[in-house]
Amino acid sequence: ETAVTDEKAPEKLLLKVAAQKGTWMKVIIDGQDTEEDKLSAGDHLELEAMTGFNILVGDAKGVKLLLNEKPYRIPGKSGQVVTVQIP
């Protein structure tokens, strides 16, 4: 018998969202699950995906993102609605 190890399992994408000010965001996870959130300053979210995220943010500077513990920069100006595709 062969033991199955976790070494070959695909790495999950872990996205941490920290709201800097009040805004909203819509997240499509792995092309199927949709999550919509209204965020207030100080709110935090943790989302997991296997293949990626498609994010629509109501304010480009309203949230900070960490992807697998590394900062992920959101393009755009304060107050601008932006779409971000990760990866």
MOPEJO-V158072 format. One record per residue. N is the residue number from 1. RES is the residue in three letters. OMEGA is omega in whole degrees, -180 to 180 (none if undefined). D_LAST is the distance of its C-alpha to the last C-alpha in Angstrom with 1 decimal. Layout:
N;RES;OMEGA;D_LAST
N;RES;OMEGA;D_LAST
This chain:
1;GLU;179;37.1
2;THR;178;33.7
3;ALA;177;31.8
4;VAL;179;28.1
5;THR;180;26.0
6;ASP;-175;22.6
7;GLU;-176;21.6
8;LYS;178;20.1
9;ALA;180;18.3
10;PRO;-179;14.5
11;GLU;177;12.9
12;LYS;174;11.9
13;LEU;179;9.1
14;LEU;-179;11.5
15;LEU;175;11.0
16;LYS;-179;14.2
17;VAL;176;15.4
18;ALA;-179;18.6
19;ALA;178;20.5
20;GLN;178;22.4
21;LYS;-179;24.5
22;GLY;177;25.1
23;THR;176;22.4
24;TRP;175;20.8
25;MET;176;17.3
26;LYS;-176;16.3
27;VAL;172;13.3
28;ILE;-176;12.6
29;ILE;179;11.5
30;ASP;176;10.8
31;GLY;-177;12.3
32;GLN;-177;15.6
33;ASP;-180;16.5
34;THR;178;16.9
35;GLU;177;17.8
36;GLU;-178;19.6
37;ASP;167;20.8
38;LYS;-175;23.3
39;LEU;172;22.8
40;SER;179;25.6
41;ALA;179;25.5
42;GLY;178;25.1
43;ASP;178;23.3
44;HIS;175;20.6
45;LEU;172;18.2
46;GLU;-178;16.3
47;LEU;180;14.0
48;GLU;176;12.8
49;ALA;175;10.7
50;MET;-176;10.8
51;THR;178;8.1
52;GLY;-179;5.9
53;PHE;169;7.2
54;ASN;-171;8.8
55;ILE;172;10.9
56;LEU;-177;14.2
57;VAL;-179;16.0
58;GLY;179;19.7
59;ASP;-176;19.9
60;ALA;-180;17.3
61;LYS;-178;19.3
62;GLY;-179;20.1
63;VAL;171;17.4
64;LYS;-178;15.9
65;LEU;170;12.7
66;LEU;177;12.4
67;LEU;-175;9.4
68;ASN;176;11.4
69;GLU;177;14.2
70;LYS;179;12.8
71;PRO;178;13.0
72;TYR;-175;10.1
73;ARG;176;11.9
74;ILE;178;12.3
75;PRO;176;14.1
76;GLY;-179;17.5
77;LYS;177;20.9
78;SER;179;22.6
79;GLY;-178;23.4
80;GLN;175;20.9
81;VAL;-178;19.0
82;VAL;174;15.3
83;THR;180;12.4
84;VAL;176;8.9
85;GLN;180;5.9
86;ILE;-10;3.0
87;PRO;none;0.0
